[in-house]
Amino acid sequence: MKEIYISYHCNNCGKTSILITDEIEDTLKKDKYLSCSHCGSKRIFEEKKTNDLRKCMKHDSYKRKHGALRQVMHE
């Protein structure tokens, strides 16, 4: 069974993007390239493939700081 979601990590800015596999295949089939949605860098690498979106986001956690939710990344 083919995975639905793929998470990519940017070498330039260090941010993570989660993309849908069908859209990635369609983009690559049209001889185009993938790039970071935050900084535009082509230097991205694949982190994880999964069918469950929550598993792609599992490395992120959230905690309250002064009443607001803040994202805390753990390596």
Phi, psi and omega per residue, in radians:
M1 nan 2.360 -3.087
K2 -1.430 2.402 3.109
E3 -1.264 2.604 -3.082
I4 -1.575 -0.709 -3.035
Y5 -1.979 2.525 3.040
I6 -2.303 2.279 3.087
S7 -1.757 2.402 -3.141
Y8 -2.079 2.522 3.119
H9 -2.069 2.328 -3.111
C10 -1.542 2.305 3.085
N11 -1.306 -0.443 -3.068
N12 -1.392 -1.000 -3.065
C13 -1.754 -0.269 3.090
G14 1.436 0.167 -3.120
K15 -1.622 2.784 -3.089
T16 -1.926 2.439 3.071
S17 -2.193 2.451 3.102
I18 -1.949 2.159 -3.076
L19 -2.141 2.769 3.104
I20 -1.555 2.337 -3.036
T21 -1.021 -0.741 -3.124
D22 -1.080 -0.680 3.127
E23 -1.204 -0.630 3.104
I24 -1.132 -0.816 -3.141
E25 -1.085 -0.701 3.122
D26 -1.119 -0.721 3.127
T27 -1.131 -0.802 -3.122
L28 -1.211 -0.536 3.118
K29 -1.169 -0.522 3.128
K30 -1.501 0.283 3.139
D31 1.012 0.678 3.042
K32 -1.903 3.106 -3.079
Y33 -2.170 2.818 3.059
L34 -1.660 2.516 3.085
S35 -2.509 2.877 3.121
C36 -1.171 2.331 -3.136
S37 -1.353 -0.229 -3.117
H38 -1.610 -0.803 -3.054
C39 -2.064 -0.206 3.107
G40 1.512 0.093 -3.117
S41 -1.259 2.513 3.077
K42 -1.509 -0.118 -3.089
R43 -1.517 1.306 3.081
I44 -2.076 2.609 3.092
F45 -2.295 2.657 -3.070
E46 -1.322 2.283 3.115
E47 -1.720 -0.985 -2.983
K48 -2.616 2.471 3.020
K49 -1.964 2.365 -3.140
T50 -2.771 2.855 3.057
N51 -1.634 -0.309 -3.082
D52 -1.879 2.102 -3.112
L53 -1.087 -0.558 3.139
R54 -1.119 -0.532 3.114
K55 -1.248 -0.547 3.057
C56 -1.169 -0.567 -3.074
M57 -1.669 0.097 -3.032
K58 -1.132 -0.499 -3.104
H59 -1.255 -0.244 3.124
D60 -1.649 2.508 3.027
S61 -2.354 2.819 -3.047
Y62 -2.232 2.501 3.050
K63 -2.501 2.769 -3.118
R64 -1.506 2.377 3.064
K65 -2.403 1.980 -3.100
H66 0.978 0.683 3.078
G67 1.503 -0.165 -3.133
A68 -1.898 2.583 3.086
L69 -1.373 2.306 3.109
R70 -2.143 2.460 3.102
Q71 -1.493 2.269 3.124
V72 -2.087 2.140 -3.132
M73 -1.700 2.307 3.098
H74 -1.952 2.355 -3.128
E75 -1.574 nan nan
